[in-house]
């Protein structure tokens, strides 16, 4: 889920900001004691410069986050495609040839039958999806957060209130972004799930073919489980990340904040993937309903699809592809986090030089 990376970047950003400012959680009380020296008042020009930098920093964060997300998706695209291929295994008779799923065997088959570049099938549309998704998510989060603060009013600044605002605002922003960019996600799944027979020749051909054969609403197949998965994914990621990070820093306050955020973010991603993977699997299968002129397999909606998979493939069928998903989480979080911080510092240095 996209939300997992956002939680790690946001949490890591808070950690790094506090570290750069000389206030680390473990030693905050010592550093925040009153100092005997009087603090100079900021000059009006400094205040104006600081206010002028705020929108620029927002654009820096947005640009760095978008590029980091796209780069991370590109690096982990082979594992993402393996996850999709395992998820749709058993949906059609010719897709169920992998009776004993093995990552290495399937990777070897892709190289032998489709070539090494086939690992990146659908990656272009993934990148095209990532940038508008980040844009909508960023914009919607700010709007929801401001709205919630205006409703809450006098309770603004309370720790539990702020937690609710960030949690609920983030969930609503994720739902908004997922809804707005969902057709790109569906097209990406269709392209990545193709094996030897190429039915969709590219992004625009896929859009045109789906609209012609399945109608406009065919671009929104599987949106239900997607929206159901966004909320729990953010809730689990946020809760696990903050709990682990607080516990870790209370026991080992001198550890690197970057490594703490990376480790806690990876563990939160694994926990979130485990809890929400069945919804993600159902989403993928519903996205492939009627793809390439195939007959429909699931005709009973979201819960009927769950029952059908559980009845025909067992509980294990709801977790097909979980191993490559696990393998993708840790490097994916690490790449996006390190790339984000590097780009942010680089872009900020360019901005301050002008």
N, C-alpha and C positions, 0 to 999 in steps of 0.2 A: 504493500500500500504506500501511496505517496506520502501519507501523513507521517510515517515513521521518520523519514529523513528530515522533514520540517521540524519535528520535535527535537531531534539531535542538534540541528543547526541552531535553533533558537536557544536551547539550553546551553550549548557550547559557547554561543555568542555571549550569553550572560556571564558565563564563567570567565571567558577571556577578557571581557570588558572590566570585570571586577579585578582581575589580575593586573591588567595594564594600569588601572587606576590606583593600585597600591592597596586594595582592600580585598583580601581573599577570605572566604567564608570562615575558615578556621581561625583567623586572627583579626576578625572585624572589630571585635570589642576593644582590643588594645589600640588599634589604629584610629578608632572613632572617639577616643577620649579627648576632652577639650585641650587645646594647645595654648600655651601662654602668649605666643606671638599673635598680634592682631593681623587679621587677614585683609589684604588690600581689596578695596572695592573695584569690581570690573568697570572698565571705561565703557562709555556708550558705544564706541566703535567696536570694542570686543564683543559686546552683547549683540550688536547688529551682525557682526561677522559670524557669531555662533548660530544665530537664527537663520542666516542665509545658508549655512552649511547643512542644516537639517534635511531639507528636501534633497540636496545632493547626496547626502549619506544614504537616504532611502533608495535613491536610484542606484547607488553603488551596491547596496545589499541585494537589491532586486537583480541587477545584472550579474553579480557574482554568483548568486543562488541559481539563476537560470543556467548559466554556463556550467557550473559545478554539477547540477542535476543532469544536464545533457551529456557531459563527459562521463559521469558515473554510469549512466544508462548504457553508453557505448561500450565501456569497459566490461560491464557485466551482461551484455546482450547475449553471449552464448549460453550462459546459465539461465537467463530469462526465457530463451527459446526452448531449451530443454524442459523447463518447468511447464510451459504451455503444451508441448508435445505429450508430456506425461499426463497432464490434466485431462486432455481430450481422449486419452487412451480408453478404449472401451465404449466410446460413444457410437462409433460405426465399426462394422466388422473388419474393414480394411485398416482401421487405425488401431485395432486391438492385437496386432501381431506381436507386440512386446509382452508376452505372457509373463515373463519375469523381468520387470523393469531394471535396467542397469545403465547408469549414467555413462560409463565408459563405452558400452556396446552401442548405445544410441549415438553418442558423439562420433564414434568410428563410422557408423552407418551414414551420418550426415556428410562426413568428409569424403567417404568413398562414393556415395550416390549423388550428392548435390554439390560437392566442393566446399572448400574451407570458408569461402565468403558466405555460404548459406547460413552460418551461425548468426549473421547480422540481418537476416530477412526481417523486414518490418522495422528496422532500427531508424530509418529516416523519418518515418511517420511518428516513431516514439519521440524523437527530438522535436519534431514539429508540434507534438502534443505537449511536451514538457514546457516550452516557453510560454504559450498562452495559459496553460494551467497555472504556472507560477504567477503570471500577471493577474489573473482573475482571483487566485487564492490570496495574494498579497493585498490587492485592492479591497476585496470583500472582507478580509479580516479587519482591516482598519475601519471600514464602515460599520461592521457589526460591533466592534469594540467601542467605538465612539457612541453608537446608539445605546448600547447596554450601560455605559457609564452615565449617559444623560438620563436614562430611566432610573438607575440606582441612586444617582445624585449624591446625597450627603454621606453615603457609606463608602464613597470612593477612597481608596488608599488602604482599606482593611484587607488583611492578608487573605482571608477566606473569600471575600468579595472579588478580589483581583483574580484568585484562582478560578472562581466560577466564570468570570468574564473571559479569561484566556481560554478556558476549557470549552465553554459554550460557543464563544465567538470563533474559535478554531474549528470546532465541529461544523458549524454552519458555513464557514468559509470553504471547508473541504467539500461539503455537499454542493455548494454553489459552483465551485470550480469543476467538480466531477461532472455535474449536469451540463455545464456549458461546453466542455471539451470532450464529452463522451463519444461522439462519432469517430473522433481520431483514435481513441482507445480501441473501439470495435474494429476499425480498419486494420490497426496494427495487429490485433489478434488474428484476424483472417489471413493476413499476409504471413505471419510467423507460423501459423498452423499448416500452411501448404507444404506438401512433401514433394513427390516426384511430378505430380500433375499440377501445372500452373494455371489456375483459373483466373486469378486477379493479377494483371500485369504491372500494376503500380498503384500509387495512392489514388490518383484521379480516376483511373479505370475501375478501381474497387468502389469508390463512391458512386460512380455512374451506374455500375452493374447492380449494386445493392438497391439503389433507389428505383431502378427499372424493374427488377425482379421481385423485390420485397416491399416496395413502397418506402416513403420517407421515414416512417416509424421503424423500418427495419434497421436504421442506424442507431436505434436506442434499445435493441434487444439486450436484456441482461442489466438494464439500468437499475432495476429494483434491488437485486442483491448487492450491486455496487454501492448504492446509497445506504443500505443497511450495514454494509461493512465499514463505511467511512467513520461513523460515530464510534463503534467499539474499537476500531483500530487506533483512533486518536486517544480514546480513553485509556486503553491498555498501555500504549506507548508512553503517554504522558505520565501516567501513574507509576509504572515500573521505572521509568527513567528518573523521575524526581525522587522516588523512594530510595533507589539504589545509590544515586548520586549523593543524597543527604547522608545516608548511612556511611558511605565510603569516606566522605570528607570529614565526618564527625570522628571517625576512628583513625584516618590517615590524612590529616589536613595539609601535609607538606607534599603530597603527591601531585604530579603534573595535572593541571586542570584539563589539558588537551587529552591526555591519556584516560583520565577518569570519564570525560564526556564520551570518548570513543568507545570505551569498554561498556559503559552503562547504556549507551545508545545501541550497541550491537545486541546486548542482552534484551533490551526492550523490544528490538525488532524481531528477535527470535520468539519472544513471548507473544507478541502481536500476531506474527505469522501463524503460530500454532493455533491460536484461538480463532482467527478469522479465515484460515485457509479454506475450509469447506465452502464458505460464501464466495471466495475468490474462484474456486473450482467451478461452482455452479454458474457463476457469472461468465466464465470462459465458455462453458458448454452452451449456455443460452445465446452467447454472441455468435456461435457457430451454427445455430439453428437455421437450416435452409441454405447454408453456404454452398456455393458451387452447384446449385440445383439439386442438392441432396434432399431426401425426404425428411420431414420433421421427426424428431425422436421424442421430445418432451412437449406434451400438449396440455399440461395441467398447471402451468404457472410455477412460481418459485418453490412452494412447499411440495407440490407434486413432483418437481424435479428432484428435490432432496429425497423424497420417498422412493422414487424410481431408482436413483443411484444406490441408495442404501439397500434396497431389496435385491438388486441385480449384482452389485459389486461388493456389498458389505461396508462396514465402517472404514475399512482400508481404502475403499474406492474414493472416499471423500478426502483422502490425503495423498492421492496420487501426485507425485511431483514435489513433495514437501522437502526432500533432501536437496535437490538443486536450489530450492528456495532458501533453505538454510545457508547453503554455501554462498549464495548471492548476497545475503544480508550484511555479513561482516565486511567483505571488501567494498560493497556498495556504500555502506555508511562511512567507512574509512576514506574512500576516494572522494565522496562528496564533501565530507567535513574538511579534509586537508586542502582540497581544491578551493573550496569556499573561502577559507581563511587566507590562503595565499593570494587569491584574486582580490579579496577585500583590502588587504594591506597594499597590494600593488596599485589598485585603482585609487585608493585613498592617497597614496604618495603622489600619484600623478595629479590628483585634484588639488592637493595643497601646494604643488609646485607652480600652479598658475594663479 
